[in-house]
Amino acid sequence: MFVESAEAKEKLRPSLLAGNLEKTMAAPVTAIIATDLKFYEQFPRTFPDRGEMLKGKVAAMEPAVQRQFAWDNAILQMAYFIVALRSLGLDTGPMAGFDRKIVDEAFFPDGNWVSQYLINIGYGDDSKLFPRLPRFNVDEIARFA
């Protein structure tokens, strides 16, 4: 969901944590990354050869398992989305600092989609960027077998 109008931004406002309010309201666009809890209904289209079989298999799973599949796949798609935006020269500000319940009620009232992250999209002001924080060395976080 791309939030760009003043009216839509106002619907987003009550969900934002204080530290994210100003930058989100000022961003030209805020994308709500959400997951479709009924994603498996699309399998006949996205997996034509095995769509009905996959749809039935996932539909038979416990809702919590379905939700985890949906959540994990949406997170992966969000990463690709951020890479694509940055490849176009846009700046992105992904954040989890918001109340998902408020966003879901305002933008996904049917309950079939749930919000995961917000991403402010536009051209940032380099003078307002945080300096890069320290990073771990590869040998501190990775093991090779």
PyMOL commands that set and color helices and strands:
alter all, ss='L'
color gray80, all
select helices_A, chain A and resi 6-15+18-26+39-46+51-59+63-87+100-107+126-128+138-141
alter helices_A, ss='H'
color red, helices_A
select strands_A, chain A and resi 2-3+29-36+91-95+113-122
alter strands_A, ss='S'
color yellow, strands_A
deselect
rebuild
show_as cartoon
